[in-house]
Amino acid sequence: MNRSVLFALALSMSVCGFAQVVNVGEVTKVDLPQAAKVAAISPQGDYLLLTSDANQGLTKFDLATGESSVLTKAAGAGYNVKISDDGQNVVYREKSTNKARLQQTAVQSRNFATGEVKNLVKPTRDLNAVAIEGNSVMTVNKRKMQAKSLDSNKARKGTVLYTENYQLMVSENGKARQFSPLGANRRYIWPALSPDGTKALFFVSGDGAYVCNLDGSGMQRLGTLRAAKWLNDNVIVGMNDTDNGEITTASQIVAVNLQGQRQVLTDDSLIAMYPQVGNNKIAFSTRDGEAYIINLK
């Protein structure tokens, strides 16, 4: 019996007695060519984007064929990378150092069908956020939003949730405002806008994850749930990790819903970290650079 089957059996026993938030099917280990971190899974669930622990470089890994292709070797490319809804475009950062030896960030897009690479944002020291909605890539630079189209259709400006100096910000229709619904004395990280664009998900350092409406109403505390992602408008997936001050010593992938139910999706046999979601699949990395996929029914 291979490790993937053993893990699936252990998983089914580990969630017994907990509320069922999602219906877990097969759990498979991905045969990566080398150790890596999963930066994203495509909306169709057919490929992974891989990067290093330090978010250096970006590689596309085809889950059906096992073939991989390097997209960029740039620093920062694996941080919060975005994929278009059709899976054909990837939008990523490229960090560099200017003549004054100061760090700056550019934003690039790449189309897999044509191979075309577009420079969406020139190197800047003031990039706040990158988001993608439909065919539009929205970037916020010095609190000013810019929208660019990935195809021949007109780009449009939507809503972008991000952090600036650890304060929660919302940019709507090109106008930015400080949000920080629990007060400006808190440290906000890992912001994520719900798929329907109505709710904010965020983590408060030293406290936990929260969800609320964009006017601050309907506040819900989700407990320890780091690096969380929206699976859909009702279910959120994140990690519950612990460390010894130097390395992560344990971590589980956890699903919660807005009704307050919580389900542990991995057991203690793996240090499961940084979940990514797409097409009823949850991909995650381990501390040792392995990758697994939880297939949902």
C-alpha angles and dihedrals in degrees: 000000000000126000094257092056092045090050092050090052092048089048093054090053094044094059095046109118094023125104112269109239096161133016108243120210128171121349114208136186115229115229099228120188089229140354112294146146122250108241096178145339120224119254088246092050094233101116143024130220110221131198140163126271087262092048091251114158132346129244129185112222118194109218094203099049103022089230119144133197128190112236098181140341093210123132114255095020093122095053113108092332116188131218124197119243092255091051092235099107132053123193119200144162127249117201122204141160122248128216090274088056092247121141118248136175133220127190122225135181128204128197113211095202097053101020089230116156118203127196102223099172126019117228109294138166093216106060108143104175149349123208137165129209121173107314094340128097111201120198127182116209120174086350091300117121124220124185125201128182123236091204140020094290122098116268118237135198117239135163123306125189117200145140129251119188086346093303120122114246135187124201113195123180089345097310120111127209134174110251109174094152094190094051137280092269091073128086112235124198140160098034118187131177117221116250091252090051096237105102137054123219118194144151124234113209113246091011121055147256123312139188126202142152118271090258090056095254126125095039114190126181113216099186123227106357114139129190088009126186132194111248088185136328091292107031129064127190125202143138133269104206137170131194142185094232093273110045138014108264100183137005136170132191109238133189123205132177133208090255089069099255119140130198129186109220102186133041133222094273089086135041093226116192145171104013120211123195136212138143097353091313131115114201121192141172131227128222088255094057098260124138130216134180125213108206113209124211 
